[in-house]
């Protein structure tokens, strides 16, 4: 069993699949998400700060919902925040489209030594066919 301290309340809980908050905080977070989602659906032009003030939900949590992709913002002109990599303004996720594509290419491309079929060996070792 894997135990951890909840990142929100500090209580010890049994961690399941990498959860960072305890079940009680997860339920509370879900209720806050519903509140934010409903408000955004009714007030499509609201900014992050307006949503936070109107719902009583911390602006950082509203931003977290956006970064997680849980909020689908149709008209995202007012709900913009910086890409975590380059700082370009985005409306969902953690990275802009360009950074996402660059990161995907970087993770997909083989390492230079593997590309040519070469492998590093320890000094004094030889590769015999």
C-alpha positions, 0 to 999 in steps of 0.5 A: 500500500502506498500512503501519502499526504494530501497536497491540499489538506495534509491528511494521510491517505492511501494513494491510488493511481498517482492521486495527489489529493485525498478522497475528501479533497477530490470530492470537494475539488469535483464540486468546485469544478462543477460550479466553475463549469456551470458558470463558464457555460453561462458566461462565455466571455468571463475571465479567469479572475471573473470566474474565480470571484463569481464562484468563490473558487480560487483562480489557481484552481480555475487555471488548474482545470484549464491546464488539465483540459477539463474546461472546454472554452469555446470563446477563449479570448478572455480565458488565456494563460501562458504556455508552460514552455514558451509563454505564448497565450493558450486557452487549454492544456499546459503547452501551446500547439507549437510546443506540443508538436516540438515535444512530440518530435523530440520524444519520438526521435531516436537518440543519435547513437541508436539512429546509426545502430551504434552502441556505447561500450565500456573501454576495453570491451569489443564487439565481436560478430 
